[in-house]
Amino acid sequence: MEKVGRACTRRSVAFLVVASWVLAATGAGATDEPAIVIQKGSLARQQVVALGRDLVVEGEAQADVAAINGSIRVDGRVGGDVVILGGNCVLGDGARVAGDVFVLGGRIEAHQGAKVEGRSVSYPTASVAWLTLLEGPSLGRSAMSPVVIGAKLSLLAAWLGLSLLLLATSGRGVLNTAEGVRMEPFRNFFVGLTGVLALTMTALFFTAFAAAIVGLPLLALVVMLALLLKLWGMVAVFHATGSWIADHILKRRLLPSTCTTIGVGVLGALKLVPWVGTWVWTVASLIAVGASLTTKFGRQEPWFDLDETVTFRAAGHF
């Protein structure tokens, strides 16, 4: 069991490291060269994510495809959803999407003959503020500005204080969520990506369509939920990172608080690196939100108990 746990930890840390290398090499924005091309006749069985670059699907992707700060062109088939944050979606003549198409901060261009079995939702005027909310405030200044560095150091101190507080009051739940980070980092990343998109669109809906007397309280609830998901999950990510370092570099078993402090220090150091810090914390934040959702804040139970629902209906309540 211990070997399985260590292997899962290696996968989660490797995911963050590889993502940081890719993003450091690609820079902040998408380029003309696609990051990933699923060529005609090729098959992708797992989820495909392009970070900071574009994605082209000419063959078949059996699961979801996503792009963050990049665009997606589909000329083949996608068996899941198409999710884009900060880019456009182009559906060619032969495009087939079995799920939904969600675009935040871009447009959907569907050529004649393209088919989408699910919903097609686009918010082209939405800003990229979601990225700032995920990574932290830029304050409109240079990444190396003393003001920005001071703000980031202050935030790291706040993260450390919050981490120690949650470990002291809800240690078991946080450790359960950290185990979720280690076990399935990529799945949590996709769940977090979908969750952030859903929360953002819900907030936009309340802002645009709901009456002020109703929309503002609901908007506040959405923002509070998003904040709680990130705060709880990031503490779990800190612990998962620190425990990997303790096991594989320090070769020692350390207290959960010590592991979490190490994780805060390592990710905090990366946060100070221009571009790299932004993207590493974006990836970490999405994993954090996903882990909070999949573990139900460490309770390790489904959000909706189907057995209870069936019993409730059998009793004749609805």
C-alpha positions in Angstrom: 0.0 0.0 0.0 2.9 2.3 0.8 4.4 1.6 -2.6 1.2 2.5 -4.3 0.9 5.7 -2.4 4.5 6.7 -3.3 3.9 5.9 -7.0 0.8 8.1 -7.0 2.7 10.9 -5.3 5.4 10.6 -8.0 2.7 11.0 -10.7 1.2 14.1 -9.1 4.5 15.8 -8.6 5.6 14.8 -12.1 2.5 16.3 -13.5 3.2 19.6 -11.9 6.9 19.5 -13.0 6.2 18.6 -16.6 3.5 21.2 -16.8 5.9 23.9 -15.5 8.5 22.9 -18.0 6.1 23.0 -20.9 4.7 26.4 -19.8 8.1 27.8 -19.3 9.1 26.8 -22.8 5.9 28.1 -24.4 5.6 31.4 -22.6 2.4 33.2 -21.8 0.4 33.1 -24.9 -0.6 30.8 -27.7 1.5 30.7 -30.9 0.9 29.8 -34.5 2.4 26.4 -33.9 0.0 23.9 -32.3 1.0 22.5 -29.0 -0.7 19.2 -29.8 -1.9 17.7 -33.0 -4.0 14.5 -33.0 -3.4 13.6 -36.6 -5.9 12.0 -38.9 -6.0 8.3 -38.2 -4.7 8.8 -34.7 -6.6 8.0 -31.4 -6.3 9.7 -28.0 -8.0 7.6 -25.3 -7.4 9.9 -22.4 -8.1 13.6 -21.8 -5.9 16.0 -23.8 -4.9 19.4 -22.4 -3.0 22.3 -24.1 -1.6 24.9 -21.7 -0.6 28.2 -23.3 -0.7 26.8 -26.8 -3.3 25.6 -29.5 -4.7 22.2 -30.0 -5.8 20.6 -33.3 -7.9 17.4 -33.4 -7.8 15.9 -36.9 -8.3 12.3 -35.7 -10.3 11.1 -32.7 -10.2 12.0 -29.1 -12.3 9.6 -27.0 -12.4 11.8 -23.9 -12.5 15.6 -23.2 -10.1 18.1 -24.8 -9.2 21.4 -23.3 -7.1 24.5 -23.9 -6.1 27.2 -21.4 -4.9 30.4 -23.0 -5.1 28.7 -26.4 -7.5 27.8 -29.1 -8.9 24.4 -30.3 -9.7 23.4 -33.9 -11.7 20.2 -34.4 -11.8 18.5 -37.8 -12.2 15.0 -36.5 -14.2 13.5 -33.6 -14.2 14.3 -29.9 -16.0 11.8 -27.6 -16.3 14.1 -24.6 -16.5 17.9 -24.1 -14.5 20.7 -25.6 -13.4 23.2 -22.9 -11.6 26.5 -23.7 -10.5 29.3 -21.3 -9.0 32.3 -23.1 -9.2 31.1 -26.8 -11.5 30.3 -29.7 -13.1 27.1 -30.9 -13.2 26.3 -34.6 -15.3 23.3 -35.8 -14.5 22.2 -39.3 -16.8 20.6 -41.8 -16.2 17.1 -40.5 -16.2 18.0 -36.8 -18.1 15.7 -34.5 -18.4 16.5 -30.8 -20.3 14.0 -28.6 -20.4 16.3 -25.6 -20.6 20.1 -24.9 -18.6 23.0 -26.2 -17.7 25.6 -23.5 -15.7 28.7 -24.4 -14.9 31.4 -22.0 -13.1 34.5 -23.3 -13.4 33.5 -27.0 -15.8 32.5 -29.8 -17.2 29.4 -31.4 -16.9 29.2 -35.2 -18.8 26.2 -36.6 -18.5 25.4 -40.3 -21.3 23.9 -42.3 -21.5 20.2 -41.6 -20.1 20.4 -38.1 -22.2 18.5 -35.4 -22.3 19.1 -31.7 -24.5 16.7 -29.8 -24.4 18.7 -26.5 -24.6 22.4 -25.7 -22.6 25.1 -27.3 -21.9 28.0 -24.9 -19.6 31.0 -25.5 -18.8 34.1 -23.5 -16.5 36.0 -25.8 -16.4 39.2 -23.8 -15.3 37.5 -20.5 -11.9 38.7 -19.5 -9.0 36.6 -18.5 -9.5 37.7 -14.9 -10.1 34.0 -14.0 -6.4 33.4 -14.5 -5.5 36.3 -12.1 -8.0 34.9 -9.6 -6.4 31.4 -9.9 -2.8 32.5 -9.6 -2.9 35.7 -7.6 -3.0 39.5 -8.1 -0.6 41.1 -10.6 -1.6 44.6 -9.5 -0.9 45.8 -13.0 2.8 45.9 -12.5 5.9 44.0 -13.6 6.3 40.5 -12.2 9.6 41.6 -10.7 8.3 44.8 -9.2 9.0 45.1 -5.4 5.3 45.8 -4.8 4.3 42.5 -6.6 7.0 40.5 -4.9 6.0 41.9 -1.5 2.4 41.1 -2.2 3.3 37.5 -3.2 5.4 37.0 -0.1 2.6 38.3 2.1 0.2 35.9 0.4 2.6 33.0 1.0 2.7 34.0 4.7 -1.1 33.9 4.7 -1.1 30.5 2.9 1.2 29.1 5.6 -1.0 30.4 8.4 -4.1 29.0 6.8 -2.4 25.7 6.2 -1.4 25.3 9.8 -4.9 26.4 10.9 -6.7 23.8 8.7 -4.3 21.0 9.7 -4.9 21.8 13.4 -8.7 21.9 13.0 -9.5 19.6 10.1 -6.3 17.6 9.7 -7.9 14.3 8.7 -10.0 15.9 6.0 -7.1 17.8 4.5 -5.0 14.7 4.5 -7.8 12.8 2.7 -7.9 15.5 0.0 -4.1 15.4 -0.2 -4.4 11.7 -0.9 -6.8 12.5 -3.7 -4.2 14.8 -5.2 -1.6 12.1 -5.1 -3.8 9.4 -6.5 -5.4 11.2 -9.5 -3.8 14.5 -10.2 -4.8 14.6 -13.9 -8.4 13.7 -13.2 -8.5 16.4 -10.5 -7.1 18.9 -12.9 -9.9 18.2 -15.4 -12.5 18.3 -12.7 -11.1 21.6 -11.4 -11.1 23.0 -14.9 -14.7 22.1 -15.4 -15.6 23.3 -12.0 -14.0 26.7 -12.5 -15.7 27.1 -15.9 -19.1 26.2 -14.4 -18.7 28.6 -11.5 -17.6 31.4 -13.7 -20.5 30.9 -16.1 -22.9 30.7 -13.2 -21.5 34.0 -11.9 -21.8 35.6 -15.3 -25.4 34.4 -15.5 -26.3 35.9 -12.1 -24.6 39.1 -13.1 -26.2 39.5 -16.5 -29.7 38.0 -16.1 -30.8 37.8 -12.5 -32.3 40.7 -10.7 -30.0 42.6 -8.4 -31.9 41.7 -5.3 -31.6 38.0 -6.1 -28.4 37.9 -8.3 -26.1 39.6 -5.9 -26.6 37.2 -3.0 -26.3 34.2 -5.3 -23.2 35.7 -6.9 -21.7 36.1 -3.4 -22.4 32.4 -2.7 -20.8 31.3 -5.9 -17.7 33.4 -5.2 -17.5 32.0 -1.6 -17.8 28.4 -2.8 -15.0 29.0 -5.4 -12.8 30.5 -2.7 -13.4 27.7 -0.3 -12.7 25.0 -2.9 -9.4 26.7 -3.8 -8.3 27.4 -0.2 -9.0 23.8 1.0 -7.5 22.2 -2.0 -4.3 24.3 -2.1 -3.5 23.2 1.5 -3.8 19.6 0.2 -1.5 20.4 -2.7 1.0 21.9 -0.4 1.0 18.7 1.8 1.2 16.4 -1.3 4.2 18.3 -2.6 6.0 18.5 0.7 5.4 14.8 1.5 6.9 13.8 -1.9 10.0 15.9 -1.1 10.3 14.3 2.3 10.0 10.8 1.0 12.2 11.0 -2.1 14.7 13.8 -1.4 15.0 14.1 2.4 14.4 10.3 2.9 12.6 11.0 6.1 9.1 10.8 7.5 8.0 14.2 8.6 5.0 15.6 10.5 2.0 16.8 8.2 2.6 20.4 9.3 6.3 20.1 8.3 5.4 18.6 4.9 2.9 21.3 4.3 5.4 24.0 5.2 7.9 22.6 2.8 5.2 22.5 0.1 4.4 26.2 0.7 8.1 27.1 0.5 8.7 25.2 -2.8 5.6 26.4 -4.6 6.2 29.9 -3.1 9.7 29.9 -4.7 8.2 29.0 -8.0 5.6 31.7 -7.7 8.3 34.3 -7.7 9.6 33.1 -11.1 8.0 35.1 -14.0 5.7 33.1 -16.3 6.6 29.8 -14.6 5.1 30.8 -11.3 1.8 32.0 -12.9 1.3 28.7 -14.8 2.5 26.4 -12.0 0.0 28.0 -9.6 -2.7 27.9 -12.2 -2.2 24.2 -12.7 -1.9 23.7 -8.9 -5.1 25.7 -8.3 -7.1 23.7 -10.8 -5.9 20.4 -9.2 -6.8 21.9 -5.8 -10.3 22.8 -6.9 -10.8 19.4 -8.5 -9.5 17.5 -5.4 -11.8 19.5 -3.1 -14.7 18.5 -5.3 -13.9 14.9 -5.9 -13.2 14.3 -2.2 -16.0 16.5 -1.0 -13.6 18.5 1.2 -11.9 15.4 2.4 -15.1 13.5 3.4 -14.5 10.9 0.7 -18.2 10.5 -0.1 -20.4 11.3 -3.1 -22.1 14.6 -3.3 -25.4 12.9 -3.9 -26.3 9.6 -2.3 -28.3 7.7 -4.8 -29.4 5.1 -2.2 -30.9 7.8 0.0 -32.6 9.3 -3.0 -34.2 6.0 -4.0 -35.3 5.4 -0.4 -36.8 8.9 -0.2 -38.7 8.4 -3.4 -39.9 4.9 -2.3 -41.3 6.5 0.8 -43.6 8.6 -1.4 -42.1 12.0 -0.7 -41.9 12.9 -4.4 
